[in-house]
């Protein structure tokens, strides 16, 4: 890679340029050059960087994987690093940085990361092409007018990149700008959660809750899912699922009440009134502690907060009276007890309303597509910020995404998606490595190499433009991580696909004498494992339904996703499934069939019955 060095005029570099060159020289062991770049920073930024390198080592990997994408770095602000220290949430921050990497990697595929320029990043960040028709059309126009990816000249390459942008994940297009803006809002969630942990605890917030989960108030393998302010339902799950659900539900509770719990207000217009909850911090903190106990978490701080009041409405009334009047404490206590009791008996808690993630009305400005919501949206949004709502997300495409869709995307950018509905045991995508581990969660990502200036359209990544010749035999993308993943001794045969049990987590070939339709029919009549079958190469891989296999399955699916679409068969119908949530579809239907995108597009017009599908698979 060509690194921009000093010139005689000693031009002024942005923070991103400086940090990026520091890390590149550091990785190469070039101490003199590294120190030269460090000297360009102010003392405060230099100290913050040293602190991050020692205290938040896990984030180094998150930033390092983004070094090849030069266009990202112009919006990096080293002055924001001090915010990251206060959070004590490196796992969530790393998850967000991983999503930035995956977004860039999915868009560029085998193209050089240098093609992603700063202007393109600024134009695309915060857009939501998956569900916003306006954003989709805007991206098409920008590509047509060469406002994005200006360095890509050939039209077929531009068309391919455009298709990847429009078919990427369901959320916003992320960048360092969205990262640091969303961190401002995330801080308003992290601080209240940290206040429930012991003051002496030195670990991360996530580690603190995992270590202080006692399973109290839970029954057997059941746990509570909050569905409204004071309403819950029961679900089932293993220990990790119960803790993970509980931790995320506490984060959502802090998100609903962030003005009262953190003091950070929603964005306000001059005519907006402040949310009434801002003067109710103790009452909302009490509710948060009460929820933590209900979900199975116990610390001295939680019990201490709970012991302050048996009636949070009474405390809120006392605070209100003291703010407005110079009143005797005894009288305030008596009035608060009377009013608080009446309020508790008469008030109706807000209910979960029908969520609106898309709309044909007003478009949100860029300022409101990251960070916290506007005041006029906050009250409506908070009524829907529950697990059941946010993890059942498949809105219709409309002109624009709403404030609620932005709040949901901020939440999952830090905490991860759920691959199943909360009615069943859920498996989450967030890195849940043991405390103190620095190993990357995504085993199928190639180690980031030092990128060199090469052919302007091809990097040394693990993908290539589909216009290049490709062997019908699929290379095994699981080989590199197979040795790092625990394999199960009780290998089960995939009936129909094999005569004897082949290994798990490997690419196997269907016997040439076997018709795919017969293999599939036999498998579906007696399915014991999960199978991903690749139609054009007659290859398959099988997996156990254990959550430990999820990483291997998703690695294979992602390696196919640029050129294939995924089908499932249920009874007498077939359906196309999205990459997002494909693991859950595999758990549900047991068989995933990967077909070329062009072929699936033809199926939607030409294939009406299951037998016609089988005939096509056999051809």
N, C-alpha and C positions, 0 to 999 in steps of 0.2 A: 504494500500500500504506500502511496506517496503521501508523506507527512509534510504539511506546510511548516517551514522553518522560518527563522529570523530573516528579515531582509534589512537592508541598510536604513530604511525609513522607520523600522520598528513599528509596523502598523499595529493598530489596536485589535486584539482578538476578543471574540465573545467568550463567555464562560464555558460554553460547550466545546469550542475549539481547544481551549486550554486544558480542560479536564480530559478530553479525548486523547490529546497528545501526551499528557502525563501518563495515562494508563497504557498507551501503546509503547512508549519508551520504557515504562516500568516492566511490562511483560517481556521486552527484549533485553532487559538488564542494562540498558544504556543510562547509567546514573547521571552523568553530566547533562545530557539532553533533558532528562526528567527534571532535574533541579532548575534548569534554565526556564522550563515552562512553569514550574511552581513559582518562580520569582515574579511572574507576571500577575499573580494573585495578590489581593490585599491581605494584610495579616489575619484578619478575621476569617476570610474565606480559606486561607491556607490552613489555619487551625481547625476549622470545621472539616476540611477534607481529611486531615490527619486523624481527626476524631472518628470520622465515618470509616476510614480504612481499618481502624483498630476496634471500634465498638460495634460496627454494623458490617462485618465482613461478608455476611450473606448477600448484602446488596451489591457488593463488588461484582459478583457473578451476573446479577441482573443487569447492571450497567454494561459490563464487558460484552455480553452477547449482542449489544446494540452498537458496538463500535463500528462495524462495517457500514452502517446506514448513516452516512455523513449528513444527510439532509435533516435528520432528527435533532442534531445537536445545537442548532442555533437558538432553540427555545429553552435550553437547560439553564437554570438559574442557581448558581452555587449559594447565593444568599438564602435560599430556601432550605438548605441542609439542616439548619438549626431546628426547623419544624420536625424533621424526621427523627431527631434524637428524642424529642419530647414524646413522640408517639409510642415508642417501645413496641412496635408492631412490625418487625422485619418480615415476618411470614406473609402478611397481607400486602406489604409493599412489593415484595418479590413476586407475588402472584400478579400484581398489576404490571410490573415490568416484563414478566413472561408473556402477558397478553399483547403488549406492544410488539415484542419480538415476533410472536406468532402472526400478528396482523401484517407486519412488514414482510415476513417470510412467505405467507400465503399469497400476498398480492404479487410479489416479485418472482416467486418460484425459482426457476433456474437462471433468472436474469441477474445482472450485476447489481449489488446493493447501492452502487454509486449512482444509479439512475434515479434514485429517490432523492430529489433535491429539496432544499428548504422551502421554496415556493410551493411545491406540490404538497408538502406536509402541512403548510399553513392553510392551503385551500381545502384539504380533505379532513383535517382534524375536526372532531365532534359530529361529523355527518353520520347519518344512520341509513344507509342505502337498503338494508334488508326490509324495512317496513315503511320508510318514508318515500312516497312516489316523487315528491318534490326533490328530495336529495338525489334520488336515482337519476332524474332528468338533468339536474344541475351537474352531476358528475359526467354524464354523457356530453353535455355542452362544453364543459371544461376540457374534456379529452379532445373533442372535435376542434375546439379553438386553440388547442395546444397550450392551454394554461397550466396543465399538469403533465408531468413526464415529458418535458420539452426536448430532452436529449434522445428520446426514442423516435426515430424518423420513419421506419417502415410501418405501413398501416396494419399489416397482419399482426405485428408485435403489439401495436397500440390496442388493437381489438382484443387481443388475448389478455393483456393487462386490465383493460376495462372490464372484461367478463369476470376476472378474478376479484376486482373491487366490488362488483355488484353481487357476487355470489358468496362473499366472505361471511363471517359470523353474524349473529343477530344484533350485536350492539353497535356502539359508536366506533368510529375510527379513532384510535388512541394515539397520543404523542406525549412528549415531555410537557407540553403546555397543559394537556388535560390531566396528566399525572400530578403536577404540582398544584393545580387548581383544585382537583378532587381531594388532595391531601389536606387542604384547608378545611374542607367539610368533614373529611375522615377524622381529623383531630377532634372535632366536636362529638364524635361517637366514641373515640378511644379514651378520652379523659374521664368521662363518667364510668366506663367499664373499669379503668384503672383504679378509680376511687372505691371499688368494691373489693379490691385485693389488699392484703396486708401492706402497710407502708414500708416495711422492711424487705419486701420481696424484690429481688434484683433481676428476675428473668423478664421475658416478654409477656405481654398481656395474654396472649394465647396460651403460653405455657402455664401462666398463673391459674387460668380457669381449668385447664386440663388437670393440673395438680390438685385443685381444690374441688373436684367433683366427687361427691360422696354417694350419689345415687339416692339421696334422701328424697322422700315423697314420691318415689317411683315404685311401680309394682312389677315384680318379675322383670321381663324384658320390655315392659311398656314405658312410654314416656309421653309427656304432654306437648301438644302443639297448640300455641296460642292462636285463636281465630278472631279475637276481638279484644277490646279493652279488659273485659273481665270474663271472657269465655274461652274454653279450651276443649280440645278433643284428645283422645288417646291414639297413639300409634305404637308400632313395634319396631325394635331394632337392637343391634348388638351394642356393646358398651361404647365403642367409638362413635357410632351413629347417634347415640343418645347425647353424648358430650358435644358432638359437632352441631347437632340441631339446637341444643341449649345455648351454646355460645353464639350462634348466629341469631337466634331469637332475641338474646340480650342486646346484640348490636342493633337489631331492628327496633327494639324498644327505645334505645338511645337515639336512634335516627328519628323516631316519631316525636320525641320530646327534646330535640337538640337545643332549641332556644332556651328552655328552662334549665336544662342540665349543664350547658356549656357557656351560656351568655352570648353565643354567636347568633345573630339575628338573620332571618331570611333577607334576601335582597328586597329593598323597599323603594317604592315610589313615594313622592312627597305626600300623596293623599292617603297612603296606606297607614293603618293603625298598627301598633306593635301587637304581636300575638299575646293574648291574655296570659299564656302560660309562663311568660318571662319572669313573673314575680312569684312563681310557685316552685322554685328549685327543690326545697326540702320535700314537698309533697311528691314531686316526680321522682326524686332520688329514693324516697321510701317505696314507691311503686316498683322501681327498678330492682331494689333489694328484695322486695317481696316476690317478684317474678323469678329472681335468681334462686331463691329457696324452693319455689315451686318446681323449678327445672332441675334441681338436684345439686346446686352449688352451695357450699357453706364456707364462710370465712368469719373471723371475728368482726371485721368491718361490716359485713352484711348483717350480722346479728345486732351490732351496735346501732346501725341505721334503723333497723326494724324496731328496736327498743325505744326509740325516741318518741314514737307516737303510735297509738293503736288506731288512730283515725287521721289519715293524711289531710282530709278536708279541714279538720280542726287546725292543723298547723298552717295550712294555706290561709285560712281566715285570720289567724293571729298575725301573720306576716302582712296581710293586706291592711289590717287595722293600724299596725305600727307604722306602716309607710304613710298613711293618710293623716293620722292623729297622734297627738302627744297624750297617750292614754295610760292609765295605771295598769300594771302587768296583771294584777288580779282580776280587774274588770275585763281586760282583753281576753284572759283565759276563760272567764265565764261566758262571755259573749261568743267566743270562738267555739266553745263546747256546744252551745245552743245552736248556733248557725251551722256548724259543721255536721252535727247530727241530723239536722233537717235536710241539708244538702245531700248527705249520703243516702237518706231514705227517699228523696224526691227526684234526684237527678237520674237521667237516663244516659248511660255511657254511650259514646259514639259507636255506631255500627260500621261494619265493613261494607262499603258501597261497591257497586259494579265498577270495576276498574276500567279506565279509559287510557290505553297505552298509545293509541293513534287517534288522529282527529283531522277533519277537513277544514278546521277553523284556523286560528292564528298560528303562525310559525314562530318558534322560540328564537330569539337572537342568540348569537354565539355565546355571549356572556352567560346565558341561562342553560346552555347545553353542557356545562360542567360546573363544579362547585355546588353551592347550596341552591335551593329553589327560591323563587320569588315569593313574597308575602302572600299575594293573592292566590297562589297555587298550594302553599304549604298546608293549609287546613284540610283541603280535599285530598292531597297526596297522603297525608299521615294516616288517613282512615283505611288505606289499602296496603300499608307497609307491614305485611304479615307473610310468613313462609308460604302458606297455601296460595296466596295471590301471586307473589313474585316468582315462584318456581313452577307455576302453571302458565307459561308465557308463550303464546303463539297468536299475537294479535293480527287482525286483518290489515292489509296494506291500505294506508290512506295517505293523504297529502303530507301530513307531518306527524312526528312523534310528539307526545305530550311531556309535560314536566314529570309525570309519574314514570314514564319510560326512562327518562334520564336518571331519576333517583334509583330506579331498579338497576340500571346499567352501572352506576357508580358502586352500588352495593356488591354486585356480582364481580366487578372488576377487582375488588379487594378480597372478597370472601369466596368467590367461586360459584360456578353453576351447580345445580343438582341434576343428575342424570335420570332421576325418577321422580314421580309425583310423591308427595309426602304421605300418601295413604299406605305406602309400602316402605320397606327398609330402603333408605336412600344411600347412595354412594356419591360422595362429593369429589370435585376435581381439584380442590385446593391441596397444596403440599402439606402433608401431615407427618413429616419426618420427625424423629425424636428430637427433644430439646437439645440444642447445641450442634445439631448436624448441619454441615454446610454443603452436603451433596445435593446436586440438582434433582428436582422431582421428575423431570421429563426425560426418561432414559433414552428415548428414540431421537432426541435432538442431537445432531452431530456436534462434536467439539468444535468451538469456534476457531477457525484457523486464522492466521495472519493473511488478510486479503491483499492481493496484489492487483495492480492495474493490468487487466488482461483484455480479452475480447469484450467490448462494451456491452454485449448482451448476455454473456454467460459468466456466472461465477462458479466457484468450485463447490457449490452447494450440493444437496442431494436430490435436486429435481432438474428437469430439463424442459425446454419448450416442447409442446406436443408435436410441433412440425418436424422435429428431428426423428430419424428412424428409430424404432424401438423394437426390441426383440419381443416375440410373443410370450417368451418365458419371463415371468416376473422375478426380478432379483429379490432375494430374501431380505426385507428391511428389518427383520427381527433378529438377524444373526448377531449383531453387535451387542445387543442387550440381553440375549437369551441367557448367557452365562451369569448375568448379574441378577437374574430373577429366579426366585425359588420355583423349581418344577415339582409337580406332584407325582408321587410314586404310583398312585392308582390311576394309570392312564386308561381312559375308557374309549372303546371303539366307537367311531362315528358310523353307525349303521348306514349301509348304502354306498358310502364313499370309499370304504376300505374293507378288505377281508381280514386284516389283523390290525391291531391298534398301532397307529403311527404316533410319533412323539407329539406332545402339545407344543404350541408356540412355534411352529415351523411350517414352511410352505411345502405342501405335498401335492402330488399330481394324481388326478383321477385316472384309473386304469383305462387304457385306450379302447378296450372292448365294452366299456360301460357307458351307456347313454346317460347324460346328465339328468334327464327327466326321471329315469328310473332310480338313480341315486337319490335324488331329492325326495321322491315319493316314499321310498323306503325309509329315508332318514326321518321324514316328518311323521311317520307312523310309529316311530320308536326313538324319540330324540332324548339323548342323555347328556350331550355336550353342546357347546355353541360352535357353529361352523360359519365361516365366511368363505363363500365360493366365488371364484373369479371366472366369469363365463368364457371370455375369449381365449384364455390360456388353459382352461380346464384344470386349474389349480385350486387348492383349498387349504385353509388353516383351521385348526380347532382349538378351543379354549374351554377351561372350566368356568363355571358361573361364579366362582369365588372372586371377590373384589380385587384380590391381588393380581388377577389376570387382566384387569381393565387397561393398565398401561400398555401391555403388549397388543391387545386388541386395537386400541386407539392409534397406536403407532402404525399398524398395518393400514387401518382405515384412512388415516391422514395421508399416507404415502400414495394411496389410490385416488384421493378425492379430487385432484385436479382434472383427471381424465375419466373418472367413473362416477356413476350414481348408484344408489343402494336400494334394493328391493327387499320386501318381506312378503311372505305368503301366509294368509290366514283363511282357513276354510277354502272357499272357492274364489277368493279375490286376491289380487296382489296390490301392493302400495309402495310408493316411492318414499323413502325416509331421508331426513336431513342428516348431515354429518353430526350436527349438535344433537346429543341424546341418542346416538346410534348404539352405544353400549346398552342403554336401557331397552332399546328395541331388540337387541340381540338376546338379552335376558328374557324378554317377553315371548319372542317368536322363535328363538333358537337358531334360525337360519337367516343369514344375510347374503344376498346375491349381488355381486358387483358387476354391472354392465356398463359398457362404454356410453358416455353421455349422448352421443348421436343416436345410438341404438335405442336408448330409453325414450328419447324424444319421438322416435318413429313408433315405438310401442304405444304411446299415448294416443296415436291416431289409428294404428292398424291392429292392435291386440285388444280383443274384447273379453276373451274367456281365458281360463287358466290353461286349458289344453292348447290354445294358440300360443300362450307364453312358453309352455313346455316344448312345443315344436320349434319355436325360435331358439330356445336354449340348446336344442339338439342340433341345430343347423350349423 
